[in-house]
Amino acid sequence: MTSNTLNELIAEGVRGRYILVRSDLNVPLDGSTVTDDGRIKASLPVLSKLTDAGARVLVTAHLGRPKGAPEEKYSLRPAASRLAELAGFKVTLAADTVGSAAREAAASLQDGEVLVLENVRFDPRETSKDDAERGAFADELVALTGDNGAYVDDAFGAVHRKHASVYDVATRLPSYLGDLVHTEVEVLRKLTTDTQRPYVVVLGGSKVSDKLAVIDNLLGKADTILVGGGMLFTFLAAAGHKVASSLLEEDQIPVVQDYLKRAADAGTEFVVPTDVVVAEKFAADAAHETVPADNIEGSSFGAQGIGLDIGPDSAAAFAERIKGARTVFWNGPMGVFEFEAFSAGTRAIAQALTETEAFTVVGGGDSAAAVRTLGFADDQFGHISTGGGASLEYLEGKELPGLSVLDR
């Protein structure tokens, strides 16, 4: 990567300058409470470097998927409040993104302070497919930085989006790669080039369709792909097994069958669970039992049963594969980890990752939330990505607009 770095920007001098930073503050909320502040903590090092050097920092970020207009439930207020609690610098939140409130707050910003602009997705131009519309919004963001501004992209979770605050501002200001994004790219390179083998990939989550492109790109690169989560039932169906009322993407069965056939030729082994925890219904307190994966309808719940976790034998087998690996990438929980009764599979994967000598990467999103919810610490893993979707698209081999624009 040939992008200019944050250290180069600081060496140029930033005291008194307005630096526009794209951060990732897209955190899960319970009402107005941040339930996982991992992304906020990950944004702190770059903001601290800049404030320590005397910069006046303007932070852009999104939260959720508002429909191009302000919605209180998507306000960045809880995230900004948590940032202020964790930070060693002053943090304020503007009442809007590029309106009069933002302009006034920016004008009064002092050296070493941070102003978080309200959710960029409250403006429909942020995500517009029209270059001119996005450009106009980018111009208003850039105008807040005055005559000597600069841009730092430190939001890896958004680099796969061609959005105004990610892509277009970088074409208008001297642009630099944030430390977080730099680290993410270096980690993902270890998963795509000169990877230490055996290379084990653990894929979970609800839908196999979300992982099709990454599976396709991993054939021949990964030695083993361990399949869990809701997507496992499409794999079982592809092998001719009935899955009762478990999540199933019938239209993807031929695709999975093709992957299974191609994997053997490519030297990649798919490992599908041999036992499944089946519940009477989708509920935390549902009656449940463990049955062989090829006899799900043989449970006490018959055709009404729903698989909600991998079974203990599968969890143990997966753990053994992980412990024998040199590189492990994990994306997607093994079951409904939010329900204690169906969290054992996910917990077993997380535990195995903490015990292996392999280089381990937890691929963001639900996986990151799962390990923290289950009581694991970030430093027990080689790396926890802040960008689930971006991580997957990188592993798919796609060009990520937020990165390519920094390389120009």
C-alpha positions in Angstrom: 0.0 0.0 0.0 1.4 3.3 -1.1 -1.0 5.6 0.8 0.3 8.5 2.9 0.3 7.6 6.6 -0.9 9.4 9.7 2.7 9.7 10.9 3.6 11.6 7.8 0.7 14.0 8.3 1.7 14.6 11.9 5.3 15.1 10.8 4.1 17.8 8.4 2.5 19.6 11.4 -1.2 19.7 12.4 -1.3 22.2 15.2 -4.2 24.6 14.6 -5.2 22.7 11.5 -8.6 21.2 10.9 -8.3 17.4 10.3 -11.4 15.6 9.0 -11.3 12.0 10.3 -13.7 9.3 9.1 -14.1 7.1 12.2 -16.2 4.0 12.8 -18.7 4.7 15.6 -21.3 2.3 14.3 -21.8 0.5 17.6 -24.7 -1.6 18.8 -27.1 0.2 21.1 -29.8 -0.8 23.7 -31.8 2.3 23.7 -29.2 5.0 24.4 -26.7 2.6 25.9 -23.7 1.4 23.9 -23.6 -2.4 24.4 -20.2 -3.0 22.7 -17.7 -0.1 22.6 -15.0 -2.0 20.7 -15.1 0.3 17.7 -15.1 3.4 19.8 -12.0 2.1 21.7 -10.4 1.2 18.3 -10.9 4.8 17.1 -9.1 6.4 20.1 -5.5 5.9 19.1 -5.7 8.0 15.9 -7.8 10.7 17.6 -5.4 10.8 20.5 -2.4 11.2 18.2 -4.0 14.1 16.4 -5.2 15.9 19.5 -1.9 15.4 21.2 -0.3 17.1 18.2 -2.6 20.1 18.5 -5.1 19.3 15.6 -8.7 20.5 15.6 -10.4 17.2 14.8 -13.7 16.9 13.0 -15.1 13.3 13.1 -17.5 11.9 10.6 -19.2 8.6 11.2 -22.5 6.8 10.6 -24.7 4.6 12.9 -27.3 2.2 11.5 -29.2 2.7 8.3 -31.3 5.8 8.6 -33.2 6.7 5.4 -31.4 10.0 4.6 -33.1 12.1 7.3 -32.5 12.6 11.1 -33.9 9.9 13.3 -33.2 10.1 17.0 -32.6 6.3 17.4 -29.7 6.7 15.0 -28.1 9.7 16.6 -24.4 9.5 17.3 -25.1 11.0 20.8 -24.6 7.7 22.7 -21.4 6.9 20.8 -20.0 10.5 21.2 -20.8 10.3 25.0 -18.9 7.1 25.3 -16.0 8.5 23.3 -15.9 11.4 25.7 -15.8 9.1 28.7 -12.9 7.1 27.3 -10.9 10.0 25.8 -8.2 12.2 27.3 -9.4 15.2 25.2 -12.6 17.3 24.9 -15.3 15.8 22.8 -18.5 17.6 21.7 -21.3 16.5 19.3 -22.7 18.9 16.7 -26.5 19.0 16.4 -26.3 18.5 12.7 -23.8 17.3 10.1 -23.0 20.3 7.8 -25.6 22.8 8.9 -25.3 25.9 10.9 -24.8 24.0 14.2 -21.9 22.1 12.7 -20.4 25.3 11.2 -20.6 27.2 14.5 -19.2 24.4 16.6 -16.4 23.9 14.1 -15.5 27.6 14.2 -15.2 27.5 18.0 -13.1 24.3 18.1 -9.8 24.8 19.9 -6.5 23.0 19.3 -6.5 19.5 20.7 -10.3 19.2 20.7 -12.7 16.9 18.9 -16.0 17.7 17.3 -18.2 14.7 16.2 -20.5 15.7 13.4 -24.0 14.1 13.6 -24.6 10.9 11.6 -23.5 11.4 8.0 -26.3 9.2 6.8 -28.9 11.7 8.0 -28.0 13.4 4.7 -29.2 11.4 1.7 -26.3 12.6 -0.4 -23.8 10.6 1.7 -24.9 7.3 0.1 -26.2 8.7 -3.2 -25.3 6.8 -6.4 -25.1 10.2 -8.1 -21.5 11.4 -8.2 -22.5 15.1 -8.2 -24.8 14.7 -5.2 -22.1 12.9 -3.2 -19.6 15.5 -4.3 -21.8 18.4 -3.2 -22.1 16.9 0.3 -18.3 16.2 0.4 -17.7 19.8 -0.5 -19.7 20.9 2.5 -17.8 18.6 4.8 -14.5 19.8 3.3 -15.6 23.5 3.8 -15.6 22.9 7.6 -11.8 22.3 7.5 -10.9 25.8 6.1 -7.9 26.5 3.9 -5.4 24.0 5.3 -7.4 20.9 6.1 -6.5 17.2 5.6 -8.5 14.0 5.6 -7.7 10.8 7.5 -9.6 7.5 6.9 -9.7 5.5 10.0 -13.0 3.6 9.4 -12.1 0.2 8.1 -15.7 -0.8 8.5 -16.7 1.6 5.8 -13.9 1.4 3.2 -16.0 -0.9 1.0 -18.5 1.9 0.5 -18.3 4.6 -2.2 -19.8 7.2 0.1 -19.2 10.9 0.3 -17.4 10.8 3.7 -15.3 7.8 2.7 -14.5 8.3 -1.0 -15.3 11.8 -2.3 -13.7 13.8 0.5 -10.5 11.9 -0.2 -10.5 13.4 -3.7 -10.7 16.9 -2.3 -8.3 17.0 0.6 -4.7 15.8 1.2 -5.6 12.3 2.4 -3.9 9.9 4.8 -4.4 6.3 6.0 -5.4 6.0 9.6 -3.5 3.5 11.8 -6.6 1.3 12.3 -7.2 0.9 8.6 -3.5 0.3 8.0 -3.4 -2.5 10.7 -6.6 -4.1 9.2 -5.1 -4.2 5.7 -1.8 -5.7 7.0 -3.7 -8.4 8.9 -5.9 -9.3 6.0 -2.9 -9.5 3.7 -1.7 -12.3 6.0 -4.9 -14.1 5.1 -4.5 -13.7 1.4 -0.8 -13.8 0.6 2.0 -15.9 2.1 -0.5 -17.4 4.6 1.0 -19.7 7.2 -0.6 -23.2 6.8 -2.6 -25.1 7.8 -5.1 -22.3 7.1 -8.5 -22.9 8.8 -11.5 -20.7 8.1 -14.6 -20.8 10.3 -17.7 -19.5 8.7 -21.0 -19.1 10.5 -23.9 -16.6 10.6 -27.4 -17.0 9.3 -27.2 -17.1 5.5 -24.8 -18.9 3.2 -25.7 -16.3 0.5 -23.9 -13.7 2.5 -20.7 -15.7 2.3 -20.9 -17.1 -1.3 -18.2 -14.8 -2.8 -15.8 -15.3 0.0 -16.2 -19.1 -0.1 -15.6 -19.0 -3.8 -12.4 -17.0 -3.3 -11.2 -19.3 -0.5 -11.4 -22.5 -2.5 -7.8 -23.6 -3.0 -6.5 -21.0 -0.5 -7.9 -22.3 2.8 -7.0 -25.9 3.8 -10.2 -26.3 5.8 -13.5 -24.5 6.0 -15.6 -25.2 9.1 -19.3 -24.5 8.6 -21.6 -23.5 11.4 -24.4 -21.1 12.2 -27.7 -20.9 10.2 -25.8 -21.5 6.9 -24.9 -25.1 8.0 -28.5 -26.2 7.2 -28.1 -25.4 3.5 -24.9 -27.5 3.5 -26.8 -30.3 5.2 -29.6 -30.0 2.6 -27.1 -30.0 -0.2 -25.9 -33.4 1.2 -29.4 -34.7 1.0 -30.4 -34.4 4.6 -33.7 -33.0 6.0 -33.4 -30.0 8.3 -37.0 -29.7 9.7 -37.8 -26.0 10.3 -34.2 -24.8 10.5 -33.1 -21.8 8.5 -32.7 -22.9 4.9 -31.9 -21.2 1.6 -33.2 -23.7 -0.9 -32.2 -21.6 -3.9 -28.5 -21.9 -2.7 -28.5 -25.7 -2.5 -27.1 -26.2 -6.1 -24.5 -23.5 -5.4 -23.3 -25.3 -2.3 -23.3 -28.6 -4.1 -21.1 -27.1 -6.7 -18.7 -25.7 -4.0 -18.5 -29.1 -2.3 -17.5 -30.7 -5.7 -15.0 -28.0 -6.6 -13.5 -27.9 -3.1 -12.3 -31.5 -3.4 -10.4 -30.7 -6.6 -9.0 -27.5 -5.1 -7.6 -29.2 -2.0 -10.0 -27.4 0.4 -12.0 -29.6 2.9 -15.4 -28.5 4.1 -16.2 -29.8 7.6 -19.9 -29.7 8.4 -21.3 -30.4 11.9 -22.1 -34.0 12.8 -24.5 -33.0 15.6 -26.9 -30.1 16.1 -28.8 -28.6 19.0 -32.4 -28.6 18.0 -35.1 -26.5 19.8 -38.8 -26.6 19.9 -39.0 -23.0 18.9 -36.8 -19.9 18.6 -36.7 -18.7 22.2 -34.1 -18.4 24.9 -36.1 -20.9 27.1 -37.1 -23.3 24.4 -36.9 -27.0 25.1 -34.0 -28.5 23.2 -31.9 -31.6 22.6 -28.8 -32.7 20.6 -29.3 -34.9 17.6 -27.2 -36.2 14.8 -27.0 -33.7 12.0 -28.3 -36.2 9.5 -31.4 -36.9 11.6 -32.7 -33.5 12.7 -36.3 -34.5 12.1 -35.7 -37.4 14.4 -35.7 -35.1 17.4 -38.6 -34.9 19.8 -39.9 -31.9 17.9 -40.1 -33.7 14.5 -40.5 -31.4 11.5 -41.2 -28.4 13.7 -37.7 -28.5 15.3 -35.3 -25.7 14.6 -31.5 -26.0 14.8 -30.0 -23.2 16.9 -26.4 -24.3 17.5 -23.8 -26.9 16.6 -23.6 -29.8 18.9 -20.8 -30.6 21.4 -19.2 -33.3 19.3 -18.9 -30.8 16.4 -17.7 -28.1 18.7 -14.9 -30.4 19.9 -14.0 -31.5 16.4 -13.9 -27.8 15.2 -11.7 -26.9 18.2 -9.2 -29.6 17.3 -8.9 -28.3 13.8 -8.3 -24.8 15.1 -5.7 -25.9 17.6 -3.8 -27.6 14.8 -3.8 -24.6 12.5 -1.2 -21.9 11.8 -3.7 -19.3 10.6 -7.4 -19.0 11.5 -10.0 -16.6 10.2 -13.4 -16.7 11.9 -16.5 -14.9 10.7 -20.0 -15.6 12.0 -21.2 -17.2 15.3 -22.0 -21.0 15.4 -25.4 -20.5 16.9 -27.8 -18.1 18.6 -25.1 -17.0 21.1 -27.4 -14.4 22.5 -29.4 -17.2 24.1 -27.3 -19.0 26.8 -28.7 -22.4 25.9 -27.4 -22.0 22.3 -24.1 -20.3 22.9 -21.9 -23.3 23.6 -20.8 -23.8 20.0 -19.7 -20.1 19.6 -18.0 -20.2 23.0 -16.0 -23.4 22.0 -14.7 -21.7 18.9 -13.7 -18.6 20.8 -12.0 -20.7 23.5 -10.1 -22.7 20.9 -8.9 -19.5 19.2 -7.4 -18.4 22.6 -5.6 -21.7 23.0 -4.1 -22.2 19.6 -0.6 -21.0 18.6 -2.0 -19.9 15.3 -2.4 -16.3 14.1 -6.1 -15.7 14.7 -8.4 -13.1 13.2 -12.0 -12.6 14.4 -13.8 -11.1 11.4 -15.8 -8.3 12.9 -19.6 -7.8 13.3 -21.5 -10.5 15.1 -18.3 -12.5 15.8 -16.7 -9.6 17.6 -19.8 -8.9 19.6 -20.1 -12.6 20.4 -16.6 -13.0 21.9 -17.1 -9.9 24.1 -20.6 -10.9 25.1 -19.3 -14.3 26.1 -16.6 -12.7 28.4 -13.5 -12.9 26.2 -11.0 -10.0 26.1 -9.8 -8.5 22.8 -6.2 -9.2 23.6 -6.9 -13.0 23.8 -7.0 -13.0 20.0 -4.5 -12.1 17.3 -6.8 -9.5 15.8 -10.4 -8.5 16.1 -11.5 -6.7 12.9 -13.7 -3.6 13.2 -15.2 -4.3 9.7 -17.1 -7.5 9.1 -18.5 -6.6 5.6 -15.2 -4.9 4.6 -13.2 -7.9 5.8 -15.3 -10.3 3.7 -15.1 -8.1 0.6 -11.3 -7.9 1.0 -11.1 -11.7 1.2 -13.4 -11.9 -1.8 -10.7 -10.0 -3.8 -12.9 -7.0 -4.4 -11.5 -3.5 -4.8 -12.5 -1.4 -1.8 -13.2 2.3 -2.9 -12.1 3.8 0.4 -8.7 2.2 0.0 -8.2 2.6 -3.7 -8.9 6.4 -3.5 -6.1 6.8 -1.0 -3.6 5.1 -3.3 -4.2 7.5 -6.2 
